[in-house]
């Protein structure tokens, strides 16, 4: 009897393990965050940027614009990594508003500080060696209520830091985590 229980338990556990899947990322759109040319150093290791606008585009067709209040803060860690914290409202084309925030990490590579100073485009592995964020979205709008129930990951793909003659911005690819 004990052997039967062990065999049945083993078969059930094996079935569960075989059907378990790792989470998958599904691309859902892009967000481009306009950065003002003015950075405010709050302390030696913390800076803040006003975010005067930007765009939010979903692959499914929804579009929106970033509106105030909107800001980006960064704590600069001893290693030089920026611990980012952004909070914005996104006014969607259907009249609804999505509250958007993220926490993330950004690390320059050996060329990044020079690129940033000169206003040169920074992309993954050409100015930055790590740039990821975890967005959180919520809304009362019915067309986008699915964002309230979804986990997101974003990957930074382009950034221009403030420099003479440059309109600074940061662009991310957005992914939802499917289980």
Secondary structure, 3 states (H helix, E strand, C coil): CHHHHHHHHHHHHHHHHHHCCCCEEEEEEEEEEECCCCEEEEECCEEEEECCEEEEEECCCCEEEEEEEEEEEEEECCCCCEEEEEEEEEEECCCCEEEEEEEEEEEECCCHHHHHHHCCCEEECEEEEEEEEEEEEEECCHHHHHHHHCCEEEEEEEEECCCCCCCCEEEEEEEEEEC
